[in-house]
Amino acid sequence: MATTYEHDIVAWAKEQAYLLRSGKLSALDIEHIAEEIEDVGKSEQRELASRIAVLLSHLLKWQYQSARQSSSWQRTIKEQRKAIARRLKNTPSLKVSVNDPEWLEDAWGDAISMTINETGMDCFPESCRWTIDNILAEDWLPSSTLNNEKP
């Protein structure tokens, strides 16, 4: 065995699982196992941030492009909210992230970039003016901003 982490991570992971199950703890690559465990948490946070950014982007489009509001946008908003709710239910420690103003501002920045790229518009607030409760509320939608005025 002795597959290295750097050479083939999949083979390494299988080997580490085998060693754990066999009780051969002294042969484990502890440092890399710890890194991989930490990465699982980071991956969950990235997934949540990505879903929040997509949701925020669609809420921005809903507000700033009221003439283009569609059932497709509503479906995306609903789907993202459901996926976020499932993620928060299955991983309760992620609630800390959504309630962290700095984390939400990072997601807001991603949403702004995404929305600018999709719409060509550049009239959005620098910081999120919605509460996380509104953002995640099942039936909440921002009011339309006519003529691209800033709210």
C-alpha positions as CSV (number, residue, x, y, z in Angstrom):
1,M,0.0,0.0,0.0
2,A,1.5,3.3,1.2
3,T,-0.1,5.5,-1.5
4,T,0.8,9.1,-0.9
5,Y,-1.7,11.8,-0.5
6,E,0.0,13.9,-3.2
7,H,0.1,11.1,-5.7
8,D,-3.5,9.8,-5.7
9,I,-5.9,11.2,-3.2
10,V,-8.7,8.7,-4.0
11,A,-6.4,5.7,-3.5
12,W,-5.0,7.4,-0.4
13,A,-8.5,7.9,1.0
14,K,-9.4,4.3,0.5
15,E,-6.2,3.2,2.1
16,Q,-6.7,5.4,5.1
17,A,-10.3,4.1,5.5
18,Y,-8.9,0.5,5.4
19,L,-6.3,1.3,8.0
20,L,-8.9,2.9,10.3
21,R,-11.2,0.0,10.0
22,S,-8.4,-2.4,10.6
23,G,-7.3,-0.6,13.7
24,K,-3.8,0.1,12.2
25,L,-3.8,3.6,13.7
26,S,-0.1,4.1,13.8
27,A,0.0,3.7,10.0
28,L,-2.5,6.6,9.4
29,D,-1.5,9.8,7.7
30,I,-3.0,11.9,10.6
31,E,-2.0,15.4,9.2
32,H,-3.7,14.9,5.8
33,I,-6.7,13.2,7.4
34,A,-7.2,16.3,9.6
35,E,-6.9,18.5,6.6
36,E,-9.5,16.5,4.7
37,I,-11.9,16.6,7.6
38,E,-11.5,20.4,7.8
39,D,-12.1,20.6,4.1
40,V,-15.4,18.9,4.5
41,G,-16.6,21.8,6.6
42,K,-15.2,24.3,4.2
43,S,-17.0,22.6,1.3
44,E,-20.3,22.8,3.1
45,Q,-19.8,26.5,3.8
46,R,-18.9,27.1,0.1
47,E,-22.0,25.3,-1.0
48,L,-24.1,27.3,1.3
49,A,-22.5,30.6,0.2
50,S,-23.0,29.6,-3.4
51,R,-26.7,29.0,-2.9
52,I,-27.1,32.2,-0.9
53,A,-25.4,34.1,-3.7
54,V,-27.7,32.6,-6.4
55,L,-30.7,33.4,-4.2
56,L,-29.5,37.0,-3.7
57,S,-28.8,37.4,-7.4
58,H,-32.4,36.4,-8.3
59,L,-33.8,38.6,-5.6
60,L,-31.8,41.5,-7.0
61,K,-33.0,40.8,-10.5
62,W,-36.6,40.6,-9.2
63,Q,-36.2,44.0,-7.6
64,Y,-34.3,45.8,-10.4
65,Q,-35.7,44.1,-13.4
66,S,-39.4,44.1,-12.5
67,A,-40.5,44.1,-16.2
68,R,-38.7,40.8,-16.6
69,Q,-40.0,39.0,-13.5
70,S,-40.9,35.5,-14.4
71,S,-42.1,32.2,-12.9
72,S,-38.7,30.8,-13.7
73,W,-37.1,33.4,-11.4
74,Q,-39.7,32.5,-8.7
75,R,-38.9,28.8,-9.1
76,T,-35.2,29.5,-8.7
77,I,-35.8,31.6,-5.6
78,K,-38.0,28.9,-4.1
79,E,-35.6,26.1,-5.0
80,Q,-32.6,27.9,-3.5
81,R,-34.5,28.6,-0.3
82,K,-35.5,25.0,0.0
83,A,-32.0,23.8,-0.6
84,I,-30.6,26.3,1.9
85,A,-33.2,25.2,4.5
86,R,-32.3,21.6,4.0
87,R,-28.6,22.3,4.3
88,L,-29.2,24.3,7.5
89,K,-31.4,21.5,8.9
90,N,-28.8,18.8,8.1
91,T,-25.8,20.9,9.3
92,P,-27.1,23.2,12.1
93,S,-23.6,24.6,12.7
94,L,-23.9,26.5,9.4
95,K,-26.5,28.8,11.0
96,V,-23.6,30.6,12.5
97,S,-22.4,31.5,9.0
98,V,-25.8,32.9,7.8
99,N,-26.0,35.0,10.9
100,D,-22.5,36.4,10.5
101,P,-22.7,39.9,8.9
102,E,-19.2,39.5,7.3
103,W,-20.1,36.2,5.8
104,L,-23.4,37.6,4.4
105,E,-21.5,40.6,2.9
106,D,-19.1,38.2,1.1
107,A,-22.1,36.3,-0.3
108,W,-23.6,39.7,-1.2
109,G,-20.5,40.6,-3.1
110,D,-20.6,37.4,-5.1
111,A,-24.3,38.0,-5.8
112,I,-23.6,41.5,-7.1
113,S,-20.8,40.2,-9.4
114,M,-23.1,37.5,-10.7
115,T,-26.0,39.9,-11.3
116,I,-23.8,42.5,-13.0
117,N,-22.5,39.7,-15.3
118,E,-26.0,38.5,-16.1
119,T,-27.7,41.8,-16.5
120,G,-25.1,44.3,-17.4
121,M,-26.6,46.6,-14.8
122,D,-24.4,48.3,-12.2
123,C,-26.8,50.0,-9.9
124,F,-26.9,47.8,-6.8
125,P,-26.3,48.8,-3.2
126,E,-22.8,48.1,-1.9
127,S,-24.2,46.2,1.1
128,C,-27.2,44.0,1.6
129,R,-30.2,45.9,2.9
130,W,-32.3,42.8,3.5
131,T,-32.4,40.8,6.7
132,I,-31.4,37.1,6.5
133,D,-34.9,36.4,7.8
134,N,-36.4,38.1,4.7
135,I,-33.9,36.5,2.4
136,L,-34.8,33.1,3.6
137,A,-38.6,33.7,4.1
138,E,-40.6,31.4,1.9
139,D,-42.9,34.0,0.5
140,W,-40.9,37.2,0.7
141,L,-39.8,39.1,-2.4
142,P,-38.3,42.6,-2.5
143,S,-40.4,45.4,-3.8
144,S,-39.6,46.5,-7.4
145,T,-37.3,49.4,-8.0
146,L,-38.7,51.4,-10.9
147,N,-36.3,52.9,-13.4
148,N,-33.4,51.3,-11.7
149,E,-33.5,53.8,-8.8
150,K,-31.4,52.9,-5.8
151,P,-33.7,51.8,-2.9
